[in-house]
Amino acid sequence: MSCTDIEKRNCGNGSNIVPIHAFSDNGIIRTLEQPIYLTRIKGKNVYCLDRDGKTRTIPIDPTEYRFKLALTKRNYDEVLQIIRNSNLVGQAIIAYLQKKGYPEIALHFVREDKTRFELALECGNLEVGLETAKVMNREEYWNKLAQEALRQGNHQIVEMCYQKVKNFDRLSFLYLTTGNTDKLTKMLKIAELRGDAMSRFHNSLFLGNVEERIRLLREVGQGKRCILLFRLAMVFWAVLEEHED
């Protein structure tokens, strides 16, 4: 790393900090007891002159500026290598990565399930999201995961989430939109076992099962509506046949 990677004005003027400027980012590598005049930076050493004009070599830890520079240049191989071979961890670096728009990199730092879950959803990593949701197994996380999976069109994970929270209405609608009539039929049977008349009606409606709707209306004392429903069905099929001819 050359003097151009450090703030240039500090190479000629005395300063009691060693700053870093990586494009739009900045920070402090090390604070010093007295001002120095930088001459060169190479590897883990700062070469400088002190106030007495004596040459000095000051050791520094380049991990943070190497990490930020690699991140800025989108050199992700080096970023991951630095993560694996250093102690660059903690909430500060996680917050930094989130702020800079790299939640997928922050995932490599985090071990706490809730934070991993939030980061996974932020970067669209359904695999990690599902893994952490299983560990926490709470309704709010299953609902959040279902929303993200639905946004990505992963109906298998959406189905699993709805099953975990027993959201029968959304499951039925999912099976309707994916054309899964076998599972819709199962949902109709489940609704009957649960004694949920409205769910039975919706599922029979999704299946186009007029007989089931008539049977249900009779069971709940809506016989007159059965006759109306039957007549409407007859009109519908008559119109349909007429158009087909």
C-alpha positions in Angstrom: 0.0 0.0 0.0 1.5 3.3 -1.0 1.1 6.8 0.4 -1.6 7.6 -2.2 -3.9 5.1 -0.4 -3.6 7.3 2.7 -4.9 10.8 2.8 -2.3 12.7 0.8 -2.2 15.8 2.9 -1.1 13.8 5.9 2.0 12.7 4.1 3.6 16.1 4.3 1.9 17.5 7.4 2.3 16.2 10.9 -0.6 14.2 12.2 -1.3 12.0 15.2 -3.6 9.6 13.4 -3.1 7.2 10.5 -6.3 7.6 8.4 -7.5 5.5 5.5 -9.4 6.8 2.5 -10.7 4.1 0.1 -12.7 5.9 -2.5 -15.8 7.2 -0.7 -15.0 5.4 2.5 -12.7 6.4 5.4 -11.6 5.4 8.8 -8.7 5.4 11.3 -6.1 2.6 11.3 -4.2 3.7 14.4 -3.9 6.7 16.8 -0.4 7.9 17.7 1.2 9.5 20.8 2.7 12.3 18.8 2.4 13.7 15.2 4.5 12.1 12.5 5.4 12.8 8.9 4.6 9.8 6.7 7.0 8.8 4.1 5.9 5.3 3.1 3.4 2.6 4.0 4.1 -1.0 3.0 2.5 -4.2 4.2 2.1 -4.0 8.0 4.5 -1.1 8.6 4.3 2.7 8.4 7.6 4.5 7.7 7.8 8.1 8.9 9.7 10.9 10.5 9.0 12.2 13.9 9.2 15.8 15.2 12.9 15.3 15.9 13.6 14.3 12.3 14.3 10.7 13.2 13.1 7.8 11.0 10.6 5.5 12.6 8.8 2.3 11.7 5.4 1.8 13.2 3.5 -1.5 12.9 -0.1 -1.4 11.9 -2.9 -3.9 11.4 -3.9 -3.6 7.7 -6.9 -5.9 7.9 -9.6 -3.3 8.0 -8.4 -1.2 5.2 -7.6 -4.3 3.0 -11.1 -5.5 3.7 -12.8 -2.2 2.9 -10.7 -1.7 -0.2 -11.4 -5.2 -1.5 -15.1 -4.7 -0.8 -15.1 -1.3 -2.7 -13.4 -3.0 -5.6 -15.8 -5.9 -5.4 -13.0 -8.4 -5.1 -15.2 -10.9 -3.2 -12.6 -13.7 -3.2 -10.2 -11.5 -1.2 -13.1 -10.3 1.0 -13.9 -13.9 1.9 -10.3 -14.8 2.4 -9.8 -11.9 4.9 -13.0 -13.0 6.7 -11.7 -16.5 7.2 -8.2 -15.6 8.2 -8.9 -12.6 10.6 -10.7 -11.6 13.7 -12.7 -9.0 11.8 -16.0 -9.6 13.5 -18.6 -7.8 15.6 -21.8 -5.6 15.3 -19.8 -2.7 13.9 -18.6 -4.6 10.8 -22.1 -6.1 10.3 -23.7 -2.7 10.5 -21.1 -1.4 8.1 -21.8 -4.1 5.5 -25.5 -3.6 5.8 -25.1 0.2 5.4 -22.9 -0.3 2.3 -25.4 -2.8 0.8 -23.6 -6.1 1.3 -25.9 -8.2 3.5 -24.8 -11.4 1.7 -21.2 -10.7 2.9 -22.5 -9.9 6.4 -24.0 -13.4 6.6 -20.4 -14.8 6.9 -19.9 -12.9 10.1 -23.1 -13.7 11.9 -23.9 -16.7 14.1 -27.0 -15.4 15.9 -30.1 -16.9 14.3 -32.4 -13.8 14.3 -29.7 -11.6 12.7 -28.9 -14.3 10.1 -32.5 -14.6 9.3 -33.0 -10.9 8.7 -29.8 -10.6 6.6 -30.8 -13.7 4.6 -34.2 -12.1 3.7 -32.5 -8.8 2.9 -30.2 -10.4 0.3 -32.9 -12.9 -0.9 -31.1 -16.0 0.4 -34.0 -18.4 1.0 -31.8 -21.3 1.9 -30.3 -19.6 4.9 -33.7 -18.0 5.7 -35.4 -21.5 5.8 -32.5 -22.9 7.9 -32.8 -20.2 10.6 -36.6 -20.2 10.5 -36.6 -23.9 11.3 -34.3 -23.3 14.3 -36.4 -20.4 15.7 -39.7 -21.9 14.6 -41.9 -18.9 15.4 -45.0 -17.7 13.4 -43.7 -14.2 12.6 -40.5 -15.6 11.0 -42.5 -18.2 8.9 -44.7 -15.4 7.7 -41.8 -13.2 6.7 -40.1 -16.1 4.9 -43.3 -16.9 3.1 -43.6 -13.3 1.9 -40.0 -13.3 0.5 -40.4 -16.8 -1.0 -43.7 -15.6 -2.7 -41.8 -12.6 -4.1 -39.2 -14.9 -5.6 -41.8 -17.4 -6.9 -40.6 -20.3 -4.8 -44.0 -21.9 -4.1 -42.5 -24.9 -2.4 -41.1 -22.8 0.5 -44.3 -20.7 0.5 -46.3 -23.9 1.0 -44.0 -25.1 3.8 -44.4 -21.8 5.6 -48.2 -21.8 5.4 -48.3 -25.3 6.6 -46.1 -24.4 9.6 -48.5 -21.6 10.7 -51.6 -23.5 9.6 -52.7 -20.8 7.3 -55.3 -22.9 5.5 -56.9 -20.1 3.5 -53.6 -19.1 1.9 -52.7 -22.7 1.3 -55.9 -23.2 -0.6 -55.3 -20.1 -2.7 -51.7 -21.2 -3.4 -53.0 -24.5 -4.6 -55.6 -22.7 -6.8 -52.9 -20.5 -8.4 -50.5 -23.4 -9.0 -53.3 -25.6 -10.4 -52.9 -28.3 -7.8 -56.4 -29.8 -7.6 -55.3 -32.9 -5.7 -54.2 -30.8 -2.8 -57.2 -28.6 -3.1 -59.3 -31.7 -2.7 -57.3 -32.5 0.5 -57.9 -29.0 1.8 -61.6 -29.5 1.3 -61.5 -32.7 3.4 -59.4 -30.9 6.0 -61.9 -28.1 6.2 -64.7 -30.6 6.7 -62.8 -32.3 9.5 -62.2 -28.9 11.1 -65.8 -28.0 10.9 -65.0 -24.8 9.0 -68.0 -24.2 6.7 -66.5 -21.1 5.1 -63.3 -22.9 4.2 -65.4 -25.8 2.8 -67.3 -23.4 0.6 -64.2 -21.6 -0.7 -62.5 -24.9 -1.5 -65.5 -26.3 -3.3 -65.8 -23.0 -5.2 -62.1 -23.3 -6.2 -62.7 -26.9 -7.4 -65.9 -26.1 -9.2 -67.7 -28.6 -7.1 -71.3 -27.6 -7.2 -72.6 -30.7 -5.4 -70.4 -30.0 -2.4 -71.6 -26.4 -2.2 -75.3 -27.6 -2.3 -74.6 -30.2 0.4 -72.9 -27.6 2.6 -75.7 -25.1 2.2 -78.3 -27.7 3.2 -76.2 -28.6 6.2 -76.1 -25.0 7.5 -79.9 -24.5 6.9 -79.6 -22.5 3.6 -81.9 -24.8 1.5 -83.4 -21.9 -0.5 -79.9 -20.8 -1.5 -79.3 -24.3 -2.7 -82.1 -24.0 -5.2 -80.8 -20.6 -6.4 -77.3 -22.0 -6.7 -78.5 -25.0 -8.7 -80.5 -22.7 -11.0 -77.5 -20.5 -11.6 -75.3 -23.5 -12.3 -77.9 -24.8 -14.9 -78.0 -21.3 -16.6 -74.2 -21.2 -16.7 -73.8 -24.7 -18.3 -76.6 -23.9 -20.8 -74.9 -20.7 -21.9 -71.6 -22.5 -22.1 -73.0 -25.3 -24.3 -74.7 -22.7 -26.5 -71.4 -20.9 -27.1 -69.6 -24.2 -27.8 -72.1 -25.0 -30.5 
